[in-house]
């Protein structure tokens, strides 16, 4: 967001389930260099609202709970509301609809992926973006 700077960033706390660093902006775009949705809480940990980069591995998942990537509260089952925060519809957020795209994955296998997964790959697969040019086969 253009009106956010290093002084005003403290007004935008990192949402639960995410990890943010100094200078985080409220920008929901995956391409935003300091957007608040850039990094999900790592697997095996819990990230409450305001979790910074230095605290992302401080709150270990309780022994009797399951904490996948983006866990916000292991006892209540809260997760990062990634699709809600990005303004996706229920259809856009459903990873099982419209399985119609072929994708070469990092281990050189080809897989059929949905519209949802294609958007995820387009926004988050920077390592593959740097090594390969993606050509979707529809």
C-alpha positions as CSV (number, residue, x, y, z in Angstrom):
1,X,0.0,0.0,0.0
2,X,1.4,3.4,-1.0
3,X,0.6,5.2,2.2
4,X,2.4,2.6,4.4
5,X,5.9,3.4,5.5
6,X,8.4,2.3,8.2
7,X,6.8,4.6,10.7
8,X,3.2,3.6,10.1
9,X,3.9,-0.2,9.8
10,X,3.4,-0.7,13.6
11,X,-0.3,0.0,13.1
12,X,-0.6,-3.2,10.9
13,X,-0.1,-6.1,13.2
14,X,0.5,-9.4,11.5
15,X,-2.6,-11.5,11.4
16,X,-2.8,-14.8,13.3
17,X,-1.3,-17.7,11.4
18,X,1.2,-15.5,9.6
19,X,4.7,-14.3,10.3
20,X,5.7,-10.7,9.5
21,X,8.8,-8.6,9.7
22,X,9.6,-4.9,10.3
23,X,8.0,-2.8,7.6
24,X,5.0,-5.1,6.9
25,X,2.2,-3.6,4.9
26,X,-1.5,-4.6,4.7
27,X,-1.1,-5.4,1.0
28,X,-2.8,-8.8,0.2
29,X,-0.9,-9.4,-3.1
30,X,1.5,-12.3,-3.0
31,X,4.0,-10.2,-5.1
32,X,4.1,-7.4,-2.4
33,X,7.6,-7.6,-1.0
34,X,6.5,-6.7,2.6
35,X,2.8,-7.8,2.4
36,X,1.3,-9.2,5.6
37,X,0.3,-12.4,3.9
38,X,3.8,-13.2,2.5
39,X,4.7,-15.9,5.0
40,X,2.6,-18.5,6.8
41,X,3.4,-19.8,10.3
42,X,5.8,-22.8,9.9
43,X,4.5,-26.3,10.4
44,X,4.8,-27.5,14.0
45,X,4.4,-24.0,15.5
46,X,1.6,-21.6,16.5
47,X,1.7,-18.0,15.4
48,X,-0.7,-15.6,17.3
49,X,-1.6,-12.1,16.1
50,X,1.6,-9.9,15.8
51,X,4.1,-12.8,15.5
52,X,7.3,-11.4,14.1
53,X,10.1,-13.1,12.2
54,X,12.1,-13.6,15.4
55,X,9.2,-15.2,17.2
56,X,7.9,-17.6,14.5
57,X,9.4,-20.7,16.2
58,X,8.8,-19.6,19.8
59,X,5.4,-21.2,20.3
60,X,5.8,-24.9,19.7
61,X,2.7,-26.9,18.8
62,X,1.4,-28.8,21.9
63,X,2.2,-32.5,21.9
64,X,-1.4,-33.6,21.6
65,X,-2.3,-31.2,18.7
66,X,-1.9,-31.1,14.9
67,X,-0.3,-27.8,13.7
68,X,0.1,-27.6,9.9
69,X,1.4,-24.5,8.2
70,X,-0.6,-21.4,9.1
71,X,-1.7,-22.6,12.6
72,X,-3.1,-19.7,14.6
73,X,-4.5,-21.5,17.7
74,X,-3.9,-25.2,18.2
75,X,-6.6,-25.6,20.8
76,X,-9.4,-23.9,18.9
77,X,-8.3,-25.1,15.5
78,X,-7.8,-21.6,14.1
79,X,-5.8,-21.3,10.9
80,X,-4.6,-18.4,8.7
81,X,-7.7,-17.3,6.7
82,X,-5.7,-17.0,3.5
83,X,-8.5,-17.3,1.0
84,X,-10.8,-15.0,3.1
85,X,-8.0,-12.4,3.5
86,X,-7.4,-12.4,-0.2
87,X,-11.1,-12.0,-1.0
88,X,-11.6,-15.3,-2.8
89,X,-15.0,-16.8,-3.4
90,X,-15.8,-20.3,-2.1
91,X,-15.4,-21.6,-5.6
92,X,-12.0,-19.9,-6.1
93,X,-10.8,-21.3,-2.7
94,X,-11.9,-24.9,-3.3
95,X,-8.8,-26.9,-4.4
96,X,-10.9,-29.7,-5.8
97,X,-12.9,-27.8,-8.5
98,X,-11.8,-27.6,-12.1
99,X,-8.9,-30.1,-12.1
100,X,-7.8,-29.1,-15.6
101,X,-4.2,-27.9,-15.6
102,X,-1.0,-29.8,-16.1
103,X,1.9,-28.7,-13.9
104,X,5.5,-29.9,-13.9
105,X,6.5,-30.1,-10.2
106,X,9.9,-29.7,-8.6
107,X,10.7,-33.4,-8.7
108,X,10.0,-33.5,-12.4
109,X,6.7,-35.2,-12.2
110,X,3.6,-33.9,-14.1
111,X,0.4,-33.5,-12.1
112,X,-3.1,-32.4,-12.8
113,X,-4.0,-29.3,-10.7
114,X,-7.1,-27.3,-10.1
115,X,-7.7,-23.6,-10.8
116,X,-7.1,-23.0,-7.1
117,X,-3.8,-24.8,-7.1
118,X,-2.7,-23.0,-10.3
119,X,-3.3,-19.6,-8.6
120,X,-1.2,-20.8,-5.7
121,X,1.6,-22.0,-7.9
122,X,1.5,-18.7,-9.9
123,X,1.8,-16.7,-6.7
124,X,4.1,-18.7,-4.5
125,X,6.4,-20.9,-6.6
126,X,9.3,-18.4,-6.9
127,X,12.0,-21.1,-7.0
128,X,10.5,-22.7,-10.0
129,X,9.8,-19.3,-11.6
130,X,13.5,-18.6,-11.4
131,X,14.5,-22.0,-12.9
132,X,11.7,-22.7,-15.4
133,X,9.3,-20.9,-17.6
134,X,5.7,-22.0,-16.9
135,X,3.5,-22.9,-19.9
136,X,0.1,-24.0,-18.8
137,X,-1.5,-26.7,-21.0
138,X,-5.3,-26.3,-21.1
